[in-house]
Amino acid sequence: MLTSRSLLLAIISLTGHRRKHSSLSLLFFAPAMQYIWCMAINIEVTRDSSFCPGVDRAFKITEQMLFGGKARCYSIGPLIHNPEVVKRLSMLGLEVIDPDSEDLPDLAGMNVVIRSHGIDTATEKKLESLGAVLVDATCPTVKRAQEAASMLVELGYHPIVLGAASHPEVRSIVGRAGGPVTVLESLDEAKRWADEHRGEEIKIGVVCQTTISRDLLEEVMAVLEHDFKDITVMNTICESVARRQEEANELAGNVDLMIVAGGRNSSNTAHLAQRCAEECVNTRLIEDPSEIESDWLVGVSSVGVTGGASTPDWLIQETVEKLFELEQEREKKTQG
Ligand code: SF4
């Protein structure tokens, strides 16, 4: 006979499969089971709630590298912006290095994985000169943005990268462009830049950090097009991120509580939570399901769950499981 826990895991696992095809309503999916009768809340998980294709690819490449027999492997910065995943990979033998550190380990003959954000040319050359064997897990979509910036430089355009200057992906785009690049992080920065350069004969080529919103691109373009004639846009926004955001916004607008699971150091998770909060004021960003408090469910009849591009599937499953457990406890208290 199924125990409560195994039944729940079965439901989650089935719906996880279904999630690949459509968004799901977790508790409506299962045929009449005991949990449906006792649950007073509906839990819905967005279809895109865990690793995006680029992160998934980097994770699998790294796993293969770790299981390939080398005693020690390295990643340039944390492989994924999620502390729990980094901890688990470290237990398998992955060490994080900072290529700018003066205190690098001996990398001769060592596998060093380039994470999905990519790296700049100077760092690549430095690591190669130290004898590292580079394992390239740069996301193909990020590569497209890197190549777009470099092509614009070759064609005589001044590339403007829309994104966060300190983000590793933007640094990799800038560092592979092969010429001067301007990074603009916000609409205000774009307005200031346009004020400073108004009247200059500049051929501008816009490239996007893959995770920025379409809204930001449109707003910045409106500003630039007003003041400059020769502008070309390379829309390198990642479709996967855009779709995830749209699904999450839609769900957030229809639930009483929206939970966004993911690393607090992940900018795309933070942005996802920020946008969900615009649709549902009761939006919570959690890094670990243990952070969910029973009080959050008071007066709540529907809960939405989503996660950032670096959120592992197991974190989403554990989040749903935790919600389920809390709701069961609440039911018991009500009945007792
Ligand atoms: S968010 Fe998009 S661009 Fe970034 S790693 Fe994932 S798939 Fe690649």
Residues whose N, C-alpha, C, O or C-beta is under 5 A from the ligand:
A	BS01	SF4	C52 P53 G54 V55 S116 C139 T141 V142 T210 C238 S240 V241 A309
